[in-house]
């Protein structure tokens, strides 16, 4: 048995017994099948993830405008708690670039710009995120996330990456904004405008170190891919800063504040009030939505490679518990990390327990390395953060979402531009609404094109000239596609135009390929029948499937149609229902043989 199949067996059997339901403590079942091979794989993966997560945690705290310990200990808490409640190895929880910049954007939009204010409000914000995720997992909201377009996430991430880069530029140039300026700079364009105004304050020693740090990082990424490039870059840049201050006259750069691991501990929200909850609830919902979208996207992609199945609601529950832990123990918003999740699976992790080991390694490292953080230049960390932002600008995905369809292109640009102009949580909401609206418009556009049988050739073709019709006449209308509330009104209006032909006496409407009728479509159909009856037209309905018949019966529309004009679908003989309808049409027309024309959706459109 291969490693991947063994891992799948350990993790998937409990899920099968539960039917992919919610398990309040799945770790006990994972541990029941644990063995030495799984232990070895989990430990190896945990070490690799910890080497990446420690410097990444510092970078994500910098993105969010928080003390560095929130990123490091947030990674510890999220991975440890996530291991107890996760249903698979495919999602490694912790701070991410997307959630970090969302926290920054949310606080800035609310006028919370100082580090002290952010630290004071963070526990309540993350607590609300955790509660929203837990409620969502219980009511199985994760199953509905598939209806949010990936284009929305691409647009959001592109805007977030732009804001990340813009916010770090001043640190690589050696200057900062005043508190008043920070309070007024919550969007990408505002930050860029302020940065340009301060260009006269550039410190050349800081700029030189930033360029050297960028060169080191690029070389490591290109030629030494096996090394933990972020950690090595920070170490080498720190050495450059040290020797520069010793041997270059006038060389001076800002260093990171020291990390005191003893400051880590219980951080209960101390400002719980109705006003504060109302203030922070909207960004909390946006962060929770982002966590679910981000985690599901990552987890399902990695699970598919192993032929495994991801329980999205279980992973949402795990993220909710992780965020509750982060709210209580100096952590940040926790979501599924793409880089750490890929590294975890790629390094041979067998179970979610690898996250537990990773958290323990990071916690020990935090105490051992805390004294060395103060030697890392601020500019060096800013360069690393900018590189993370640049890595989010995926050219391949951008090409797909901007070139595939017009709807995707519109959704992307609306989300992206909204993220540049307004707070990022607003961009998530607007992008989701636009995506759903365009989808509804797409599926709610029935199109009817008339075709007729040529008397000479017997071929079916488009009826270009309606004067070709003879009187009396019967028309057959093929109804194909969705007939839910979004399509009902347009369908009714198109059918009215058909019924307005003075030569038309009977319409046979075939419903075999019509789906998702609802109350709105029933009311539209009732209005259509009354409209036709007033003009001495008769509507016959054929090929009515059992589910559609139940809707007609429950709504009472069957009485409006008149049961004698309603013909059930015959699966064994698909044409029998319409043949019966045509026989009824002849009775209505006094036994005359009608000329039959057919309406159908134009497949070329």
HELIX and SHEET records of a PDB file:
HELIX    1   1 UNK A    3  UNK A   18  1                                  16    
HELIX    2   2 UNK A   27  UNK A   32  1                                   6    
HELIX    3   3 UNK A   36  UNK A   64  1                                  29    
HELIX    4   4 UNK A   68  UNK A   85  1                                  18    
HELIX    5   5 UNK A   97  UNK A  109  1                                  13    
HELIX    6   6 UNK A  115  UNK A  138  1                                  24    
HELIX    7   7 UNK A  141  UNK A  147  5                                   7    
HELIX    8   8 UNK A  150  UNK A  173  1                                  24    
HELIX    9   9 UNK A  179  UNK A  183  1                                   5    
HELIX   10  10 UNK A  188  UNK A  197  1                                  10    
HELIX   11  11 UNK A  199  UNK A  201  5                                   3    
HELIX   12  12 UNK A  204  UNK A  223  1                                  20    
HELIX   13  13 UNK A  229  UNK A  247  1                                  19    
HELIX   14  14 UNK A  261  UNK A  263  5                                   3    
HELIX   15  15 UNK A  274  UNK A  306  1                                  33    
HELIX   16  16 UNK A  312  UNK A  328  1                                  17    
HELIX   17  17 UNK A  338  UNK A  346  1                                   9    
HELIX   18  18 UNK A  353  UNK A  369  1                                  17    
HELIX   19  19 UNK A  370  UNK A  375  5                                   6    
HELIX   20  20 UNK A  378  UNK A  391  1                                  14    
HELIX   21  21 UNK A  395  UNK A  403  1                                   9    
HELIX   22  22 UNK A  406  UNK A  421  1                                  16    
HELIX   23  23 UNK A  424  UNK A  443  1                                  20    
HELIX   24  24 UNK A  466  UNK A  468  5                                   3    
HELIX   25  25 UNK A  485  UNK A  499  1                                  15    
HELIX   26  26 UNK A  519  UNK A  534  1                                  16    
HELIX   27  27 UNK A  546  UNK A  555  1                                  10    
HELIX   28  28 UNK A  557  UNK A  561  1                                   5    
HELIX   29  29 UNK A  563  UNK A  565  5                                   3    
HELIX   30  30 UNK A  576  UNK A  588  1                                  13    
SHEET    1   A 2 UNK A  93  UNK A  94  0                                        
SHEET    2   A 2 UNK A 335  UNK A 336 -1                                        
SHEET    1   B 7 UNK A 460  UNK A 462  0                                        
SHEET    2   B 7 UNK A 449  UNK A 453 -1                                        
SHEET    3   B 7 UNK A 595  UNK A 600 -1                                        
SHEET    4   B 7 UNK A 473  UNK A 478  1                                        
SHEET    5   B 7 UNK A 504  UNK A 510  1                                        
SHEET    6   B 7 UNK A 538  UNK A 544  1                                        
SHEET    7   B 7 UNK A 566  UNK A 568  1                                        
SHEET    1   C 2 UNK A 481  UNK A 482  0                                        
SHEET    2   C 2 UNK A 514  UNK A 515  1                                        
END                                                                             
